[in-house]
Amino acid sequence: MGQNRDRVLEQCNPAMELGFSLAEFKSRLQAIRQRMAQDKIDLLWLTAPESLYYVSGYTCEWYQAQSPKQWPATSGIAIHVDHDRFIMFDTPSERVMCRFVTCADDIRTFPIDNRRDGIAFIMDELEAEGWLGGTVGMELYSYRPNPAISARFRAAFEATGASVCDGSDVLREVRWIKSPQEIAYIEHAARITDIGIEAARHTIRAGVTELEVYGEIIRAMAQAGGENPAITLPVLSGPKANTGHSLASRKLIMAGEQVNIDVSGVYWRYHANAARSFYVGQPPKDILQYHDKSSGVFDVIGKILQPGITVGELVTAARDYYDEVGIWSDAGWVGGYELGIGFPPDWVGNFVYEMSDGESEKVFEARTCVNFESQFFSPRMSGITYYICTLLFKEDIAEFPVQAPRKLVVID
């Protein structure tokens, strides 16, 4: 045995890095178990990074998502409906990390001689606890683990006499209503978003590359305490501004080009999303007017925004406005989705709404958060009008927490 290694694995305890109190984690576990009982799930096996974080605070840089076959993603958290605790399973390589990034008090690491593939170990431990044999919920809509490893977990659970169902909605729907602390973190993330947008405004000019702008956005947000966004931030100029999900490149930004950026500030993994459009030089009048029409929807939304509004009410007001100003036929994508916890490769939450949801009675309750995207193809193939705002529904009011101007920004 390695003396240095064993000493580290057994005794190394870095200072705790938890964003939430133990009381909040306990409350989350209780809500999860209540939902499990409602869905008739005895054991919930969690593998999605967002789920691991929500239950325990677990964060890391590598989730074995696209790893070699010899390194399967088999770590996770087990929750039983009848027990007010959870068991965290991970590799020996992460034993030290689990001590300071999680609230877990039951951490079980795989045997050192089989440190990567923990499926057999997990089954033995759960069976010894008496947690197997009923209905097991797996997060079948999570990319982690991949289909091959997910099939192995299903087979292993079924071999113990358990039946397997999809438990993806348990955590996804429990997370919809945020705690006051989560709301505060989204507000902090919004301030970081504003810093990133301002960094872009100071950097965008003719002769600068998209990657330089991207780098300054990331640098400014990191300096302000922001974490890495769950989606790589796009900076798109010229003809590329007609796309939404391309990557920043070594392309030079030129005079007379539109530049679009999509930014999410991140604080304790909570995201606040905003996109803005810039123009290098004086834009033609028709382009400027078109952008005003697209971004003007937020004035309409602002007049009706409040906790308790339905999706249908929001969608109908927006669609009526677009029809009134005459741009609906040029729509790219208009709608929104839930914001909150996000890990690469996605910050898009579980809930999504579009302009076809005019009859939806889904309510934006207090302590929920979504974005709204107003994207239209503007004249002269200059680019999409790139206006995205976070909508934060607090206890008594709703607001746009990102303060950056919602208009085409002219770079002289």
N, C-alpha and C positions, 0 to 999 in steps of 0.2 A: 504493500500500500504506500502511496505517496504521502509523506509526512506533511509537506507544505500544502498539498491539495486538501488533505483531510482536515487540516487546521482551518483552512479557509471555509470549506463547506460546512463545518460544524460551528465555527465561532465568529465568522465575519458578519457584522451587523451594521451596515451603513445607516445614517440618519433616515428616518421615515420620510417618505414623499407621498403623502395622501392628500387629495384635494377635498375630501369630505370626512365628516365625523363618523365615529363608529356607530352612533345612533342613527345616522342617515343610512348607512349600509344595512343596519339591522331592519330599518323600516322598508327598504327595498326588498330584502329577502322575504319579509312577511307578505308584501304585496305580490311577489312572484309565487309564493306558495298558495296564496288565495286563488290566484289565476290558475295554477296547476290543478287545484281541487275542482274549480269550475270546469276545466277541460278534461277532468278525469285522467290526469297524468300523475303517475306515482313517482317516477324519477325523471328529472330533466338533465340532459347531458348537453352542456354548453361549450361551444368551440369558436364562435364568432368573436373577433377582437372587441367589438362594441359590447357584447354580453359579458365577457370576462372583466372588462373595465367597470361596467355598471354594477356588477355583483361584488367585486373585490378591489377595484382600483388598478388592476393589472395592466401595465403598459410595457411594451418592449419594442425593439427595432426590427425584429425578425419573427415571423409567424409560420415559417416553413411552408408558405403558401404555394410556391412554385419550386419546391426543392427536389433533389434527386430521390429516386424511389427508396434508397436506403435510409432517407431521413424523413419519414412520414410525419405529418402534423397530427400528433396523437395527444397533445396536452389539452387540458380542459377542466371544467368545473362540474361537479355532480351536486344536484340539489334534490332532496327527497321531501315529498309533500308532508311527511309526518315528523320531520326533524328541523329544529330551529338552528341549523348550522349547515355549512357546505364543506365539501372536500375539494381541495385543489390538487390536481395532478400535473406534474411537469417533469422535465428532464433534469438530471443532476446539474447540468450546465447553468440552469436558471435558479438553482436553490437559493443562492445569495440574493438574487434580484427579487425573488418572491417575498423575501423578508421585509424589504423596505418600500416596495411599490404596491403591496396589497395589505388588506386587513385580515387576511386568512390566518386562522390559528390552527388549521389542520392542513398542512402541506405535505404531500406524499410524492417523493421523487422516484423515478424508475430506477431499477437496479443498475449499478455502474457498468456491469458487463453487458447490459442490453439497454443502453441509455437513450436510444432514439425511438424505438418502437415499444410504446407502453401499453398496447391494447390488452395483452394477456394479464399484465400486472394490474391494470385498472379493473378488469373483470374479477380477478381474484380478491382484490380489496373490497369491491362493492358487494360481492357475494358474502364475504366474511362479515360485513356490516349488516347483512340482511336486507340490503336495499334493492335487490333484483327480484325478478319473478312477476312483476306487475306490468304496467304500461310505461314504456320509456319514450319520452319525447326527445327527438333529435332536431337540430336546426338544419333541416334539409334545404332551406333556401339560402344558406350561407355558403360562400365560396370555400370556406375553410371547415373541414378538410375537403380535398378534391373528391370527385365521385368514387374513385377506386378505394380510398381510405374510408369514406363514408359507408361504402358497401361492406367493408370489413367490420366496421363498428356494428352495423345492423346485424350482420351474421353472428357476431360475438354475443350481442345482447339476446338475440333469439335463441342461441344455443343454451342460454341459461334458463329458458322457459319464458322470457319476457316477450311481450308484443311491442312493436315499434310503431310510433306514429310521428307525424310532423309537429314539432313543438315550436316552430319558428315564430309564431305570433305572440307567444307568451311574453318574451322580453321586449319585442318590438312594440307591442301595444301598452305594456306597463310603462315604457319610457315616454309615451306621448305627453303625459302631464308631468311637467318639470317641478322640482322642489324650488323653494325660494333661492337656495344656494345655486342651483343650476341656472336659474334666470339671471342671477347676478353675474355668473361666469359668461353667459351669452352677452350681457351688456358690456362686460370688460372686453370680450372678443371683438365687439363692434368698434370699440375705441381703437383697437389694434388694426382693424380693417381700415379705418379712416387714415391711420398712419401709413399703411401700405399704399392706399390710393394717392395720398399726398406725395409720397416718394415717387410714384409713377409720374405724377404731374411735373415734378421737378426734373425728371430724367428724360422724358420723351422729347425728342427733337430730331431734326433731320441729321442723318449720319450716325445715329446711335443704333445698335442692334437690338432686336427684340430681347435677346438673352441678357443684355446689359440692363434693360428695364426690369426684367424678371428678377435679376440678381439684386437690384436696389430695393425692390418691393420686399423681398425675403429678408434682406439685411436690416431694413428699417423695422420690420415687424419683430424680428428676432431681438433686436436691440431693445424693443419695448416689452420684451417678455413673451412674445408670441411663439407658438410651437409650429411644427411643420404642418401645413394644411393636408387634408386627406386626399385632395386632388391636386396634381401639379398645375400651378396657376398659368393660364394662357395669356400671352401678349401677342396680339394678332394685328398686323398692319397691311395696308394696301388691299389687294385682292383677297388676302387671307382673312380680312375683317368680315368677309361674307360667310365665314365658317364660325362655329362656336366651340369646337373641341379640338382644334389643332394645337400643336405645341409651339412655344417660343423657339426661335431658331437664330441662326447667324444672319438672317435677312436684315439688311439695313432699312431703317425707317426713312422714308423720303418725304420731301415737302409736298403738300397737296394730298397726303394720305390720311385716312382714318386709322386710328389705333384703338383697339378694344382690349380691355383687361377685365378679368374675373378674379376677385380676391375674396378669400375667407381668412379673417383673423381667427386665431385659435387660442383658447385659454383653458387649461385643464381638459383639453380635447373637445371643448364645446366651440362650435363654429358660428360665425355671423358672416353672411354672404352678401356681397354687393358687386355689381359689374357696372362699368362706366365706359363711355366713348369719348375719345379725344380727336382733334383734327389739327394737323400740323400746317399752320398757315390759315388764311381766311377761307372758310368753307363757302361754296356757292349758296345762294339764298334758299334755293329749293331744298337743299340738303339740311340746312339749319332749321328750316320750318318743319321738315318732316321729323327731325329728331324731337323738336318741341312737341309735336303731336304724340309721338310715342311715349315720351317721358311724362306728358301731361296726365296720364292715367293715374299717377300717384297722388295728384291733387284730388282727383275724384275718390280714390280709395281712402285717402286721409280723412275725408268728410264723414265716412260711414264706419271707419275702423273702430271696433270696440270688442271686448270679450263677449262672447255669446252670439256674434254674427255667424250666419251660416255660410257655407261654401257657395251655395246657390245665390245668396244675396251679393257676395263679393264678385262672383263671376258675372252675374247679370249686369251689375253696375259697370264693370270693366268693358264687357262686350257692347253695351249700349253706347259707351263713350267712343269706342273704336269705330262703330258704325257712324256715329255723329260726325267724327272728324274725317271719315272716309278712307281709312287705311287698312281695314280688316282684311281685304283681299290679298294684301302683301304680308300677312302674318308669317313669321317663322315659327317660333314656339312661344306660346303665351300660357302661363300657369304657374304652378309652384309646388313645393314639396317641403316636408318636415326637415327642420334643422335641429341639431343637438350634438350628440357624441358622433365623432367621425374618425376613422382610421383609414389609411391607404388601403384600397384604392378608391374610396368613395366617401363623400360627405352627404350624399343624398339619403334622406331618411325613409322610413317605411311608408309614410302617407304622401300621396301625390294628388293634385287636382288640376283640371284643364278647363278650357273654355266650353267644353261640351257638358260640363257638370252644373248647368244652370238650375237643375231641379234638385240638386243635392241638399239634404237637410243635415249633413255633417256639420257639427258646430266647432268653431274655434274657441275652445274653452279657455278660461283663465289659466295662465301658466303653460301655454303652448307656444310654439315658434315655427314659422314657415318662411319661405321667401316668395316673392312674386317676380316673374320674369316678363318683361315687355320687349320682345324681339321682332323686328319687322325689317324687311329688305328695303333699304332706302334708295333714292334715285341714283342714277349714273353708276350702278354697281359699286358704290362707295363703301358699302359694308352694312352689316346688321346694326340696327339701333340696339345697343347693348346696355339695357337698363334693368338691373336686378336689385331688389331691396329686400332686406330682412323685415318681416312683420312680427313684432313681439307682443304677445297678448299677456299682460300682467294682471294683477288681481282686479283692478278697477279701471285701467286704461289700456289702450293698445297704441303702439308707437313704431316709428322707424328708427331703430337705435343707431344706424349708420348715418352720419351727418353730411357726408360728401354731397355736393350739389348734384341734383338729378337733372342734368342737362349736358349737351354737347360742349365739352371744354375746349376752347380754342387755344392752341399753343402758338404764340407769336414767334 
